[in-house]
Amino acid sequence: MDFVYIALLALAGFLIGGAYTLWKSMKLVAVLLLVGAVLAGAGAVAWWMSTV
């Protein structure tokens, strides 16, 4: 199941890119995307630590 934390890291990167793109026009949505990215990144780290 190594692909789960890789997929979560990819999702976090995708969300960060979306937040960066939306920052000037829609700050609320950008903040929500950043929160999702932090959660996905934390989930990826937690998943990886549980398999090590």
C-alpha positions in Angstrom: 0.0 0.0 0.0 2.8 2.4 -0.7 0.7 4.3 -3.2 -1.6 5.7 -0.6 0.8 8.2 0.9 2.2 9.0 -2.5 -1.3 9.8 -3.7 -1.9 11.9 -0.6 1.3 13.9 -1.2 0.2 14.4 -4.9 -3.2 15.6 -3.7 -1.6 18.0 -1.3 0.6 19.4 -4.1 -2.4 19.8 -6.3 -4.4 21.6 -3.6 -1.4 23.9 -2.9 -1.2 24.8 -6.6 -5.0 25.6 -6.7 -4.7 27.7 -3.6 -1.8 29.6 -5.2 -3.8 30.2 -8.3 -6.9 31.4 -6.6 -5.2 33.6 -3.9 -5.7 36.9 -5.7 -9.3 36.4 -6.8 -10.9 34.2 -4.1 -9.1 34.2 -0.8 -11.7 32.1 1.1 -11.5 29.3 -1.4 -7.7 29.5 -1.4 -7.6 29.2 2.4 -9.9 26.2 2.3 -7.7 24.6 -0.3 -4.7 25.2 1.9 -6.4 23.6 4.9 -7.1 20.6 2.7 -3.5 20.5 1.6 -2.3 20.5 5.1 -4.7 17.7 6.1 -3.6 15.7 3.1 0.1 16.2 3.9 -0.4 15.3 7.5 -2.4 12.2 6.5 0.5 11.2 4.1 3.0 11.6 6.9 0.9 9.7 9.4 0.3 6.9 6.9 4.0 6.7 6.0 5.0 6.7 9.7 2.5 3.8 10.4 4.1 1.7 7.7 7.7 2.3 8.8 
